């Protein structure tokens, strides 16, 4: 089993969404069951376009896979700490979503 703290990328050099599902099922069975269960649950994805920890491609893949269930909001130039650097904008968008 791989170290669960070690980050991995879904795209472009790492796992695609199918590969991610396989990775989770093999290494973290409980997590793979709740990753994005079927149903009507809506997801808000808030991401920075310059995020080096959670690459923006991940949000795009999630939007492609779950379509209308995902609202994808990107902040140009923001990194992983966009909740700090863009707190006002992020809060407004979260409130609109809810």
C-alpha positions as CSV (number, residue, x, y, z in Angstrom):
1,X,0.0,0.0,0.0
2,X,1.3,3.5,-0.9
3,X,1.7,6.2,1.7
4,X,-1.9,7.8,1.9
5,X,-0.3,11.3,2.6
6,X,1.7,11.2,-0.7
7,X,-0.1,13.4,-3.2
8,X,-0.8,12.2,-6.7
9,X,-1.9,14.0,-9.8
10,X,-4.8,13.0,-12.0
11,X,-3.7,14.7,-15.1
12,X,-1.6,15.2,-17.3
13,X,1.3,13.1,-16.1
14,X,-0.4,11.0,-13.6
15,X,-3.6,9.1,-13.3
16,X,-6.7,9.8,-15.4
17,X,-10.1,9.7,-13.8
18,X,-10.4,5.9,-14.5
19,X,-6.9,5.4,-13.1
20,X,-7.8,7.4,-10.0
21,X,-10.8,5.3,-9.4
22,X,-8.7,2.1,-9.7
23,X,-6.1,3.6,-7.3
24,X,-8.7,4.5,-4.7
25,X,-10.4,1.1,-5.0
26,X,-7.2,-0.8,-4.5
27,X,-5.6,1.4,-1.8
28,X,-8.5,3.1,0.0
29,X,-11.7,1.0,-0.5
30,X,-13.8,3.1,1.9
31,X,-12.8,6.3,0.2
32,X,-13.6,5.1,-3.3
33,X,-17.2,4.3,-2.3
34,X,-17.9,7.9,-1.4
35,X,-15.7,9.8,-3.9
36,X,-18.7,10.8,-6.1
37,X,-21.6,8.4,-5.6
38,X,-24.3,8.2,-8.1
39,X,-27.3,10.5,-7.5
40,X,-28.2,14.1,-7.6
41,X,-25.6,15.5,-5.1
42,X,-24.2,18.8,-6.4
43,X,-20.5,19.8,-6.1
44,X,-18.9,23.2,-6.0
45,X,-15.3,23.1,-7.2
46,X,-13.4,26.3,-6.4
47,X,-9.9,26.2,-7.8
48,X,-7.0,28.5,-8.7
49,X,-5.6,28.2,-12.2
50,X,-2.0,28.3,-10.8
51,X,-2.6,25.6,-8.1
52,X,0.4,23.3,-7.8
53,X,-1.1,21.0,-5.2
54,X,-4.5,20.3,-6.7
55,X,-4.0,20.9,-10.4
56,X,-6.9,22.7,-12.2
57,X,-7.1,19.8,-14.6
58,X,-8.6,17.7,-11.8
59,X,-11.6,20.1,-11.5
60,X,-12.0,20.0,-15.3
61,X,-12.0,16.2,-15.3
62,X,-14.6,16.1,-12.5
63,X,-16.8,18.6,-14.4
64,X,-16.5,16.4,-17.6
65,X,-17.3,13.3,-15.6
66,X,-20.2,14.6,-13.5
67,X,-21.4,17.3,-15.9
68,X,-24.3,19.3,-14.5
69,X,-23.7,18.1,-10.9
70,X,-20.5,20.2,-10.8
71,X,-20.2,23.9,-10.7
72,X,-16.6,24.8,-11.6
73,X,-15.3,28.2,-10.5
74,X,-11.7,29.1,-11.5
75,X,-9.7,32.0,-10.1
76,X,-7.1,33.1,-12.7
77,X,-3.6,33.2,-11.3
78,X,-4.6,32.0,-7.9
79,X,-2.8,29.1,-6.2
80,X,-3.8,26.5,-3.6
81,X,-4.4,29.2,-0.9
82,X,-7.1,31.0,-2.9
83,X,-9.4,30.8,0.1
84,X,-7.0,33.2,1.8
85,X,-5.8,35.3,-1.2
86,X,-9.3,35.5,-2.8
87,X,-11.4,35.1,0.3
88,X,-14.1,37.7,-0.6
89,X,-14.7,36.3,-4.1
90,X,-14.6,32.7,-2.9
91,X,-17.1,33.4,-0.1
92,X,-19.5,35.2,-2.4
93,X,-19.4,32.3,-5.0
94,X,-19.9,29.8,-2.2
95,X,-22.9,31.6,-0.9
96,X,-24.4,31.9,-4.4
97,X,-23.9,28.1,-4.8
98,X,-25.6,27.2,-1.6
